[in-house]
Amino acid sequence: MKRRLPKKPKKRNNKVAKIGISFPEAYEVAITANMVKELREKTGAGMMDCKKALEETSGDFDKAVNLLRQKGIAVAAKREAKATTEGTIGAYVHTGGKIGVLVELGCETDFVAKTDEFQNLARDIAMQIAWGSPKYIRREDVPEEQLDEEREVHRQWAIKEGKPEAAIEKIVSGRMERFYADIVLLYQPFIRDSNITVGDLINEVMGKLGEKIVVQRFVRYRVGEME
């Protein structure tokens, strides 16, 4: 009888047999329900959007937050030319009844205007106006004469402080950013999360709802104050 040659040993498969994935993939970060919930509470984005953002950033919470914000900015740019003929009036009266705010928040459709996310945004912005007392909605709303006066004040201040001539314009620019944060609504730190501005907040909600959202106008009343 012919002697049988021994069988060649099978090559070891580098995949996990039970789940059919390679070893490097086996160590990917698992996206848990609690992670998705925390991101949703932070950004207000939808559950699936939060899950996808966490997956795309390998579970990095801060990167996922930034990704969702960037998506909101992209939606804002894409829908810039859209008309905002629908919306709601947000209202807020501060404890004690001494300060009250009305704000008109515009969007594209009545469907979005009736969502909880949009209504909550209107209330948050009204509260922001009561707290921050902004004078304008956008940078371009600030009169050029006022900007020139403010720049000159900071320029003279820097000169009196003995700052180098070459650094004065940079110093003035930095102080003007703080000036905008004081008087321009969209540049103010959001009252509920100082890490973002009101403009960032609006972009986040735009990314979630998929429509252009615009602060059209507002009025802030304080007992004893007259325009």
VENFEN-V226200 format. One line per field, one symbol per residue. phi: phi as a letter, one per 20 degrees, with the letter a starting at -180 (. if undefined). burial: 1 if it has 24 or more other C-alpha atoms within 12 Angstrom, else 0. Layout:
phi = ???
burial = ???
//
This chain:
phi = .fefffffffffeedfffdmcfggffdfffeeffffffffffdnffgfffffffffdlnfffffffffffffffffffdgefededqbdecbdfgomeccccceddbecfffgefffffffffffffgfffelfdcecgfffgfffffffffgffffffffmffgfefffffffffffffffddgfdffffebffcefffgfffffffemcfccfeabccdcgndcf
burial = 00000000000000000000000000000010001101110111111011111100001110011111111110110000000101111111100000111111111100011000111111111111111111111110000000000010011001000000000100110001001111111111111000011111111111111111111111111000000
//
